[in-house]
């Protein structure tokens, strides 16, 4: 089983749609979780951290379910500029700082 | 946010040659840097953890004699792909860890695209 699993998609949605991405992780000792965005041929960029109580940043909402080891990202009112690959990332529970990346979910927002 | 640079941004080389990639933290000191590799349509895979002043820690399956890592200063880590072959063609990305107090953040470089002919 992969340490971090995501549905690779692609998700093709019209502008204005709401889209949700899911992610599961295998190590129950993990404490820190993130969503990164990666554009084609570019480095990943931090979109948002994921907190236990859930957190929102504008049109983006992240949620964490520790019991199910499940992380989600909701994007409301999709924009063309949201088209990218979204990476679910879990920090290794050791103090090494290592990040474990999911395969990524590709989103294509169409006019 | 903090800035991490990589050089070169892309390189094309012949099979059998060695290629050095530099990763620099421009406005902070990083005792730890990480090297990742990303093949097309795949996610980032951690290759090794680079620690300033000590040997790098390699992930399982990564050959330390092929991918030489040197972290000689708090702002510079280098990855040398020795005797490169076409299967080494990939996108190599570094990150630098900024941590202290309540902060523990990784800043990514822009990546280096290696093509081995």
Interface residues (C-beta under 8 A of the other chain):
Chain A: X32 X41 X42 X43 X44 X45 X46 X87 X96 X97 X98 X99 X100 X101 X102 X103 X104
Chain B: X32 X34 X36 X42 X43 X44 X45 X46 X49 X57 X91 X93 X95 X97 X99 X104 X105 X106 X108 X109 X110 X111 X113
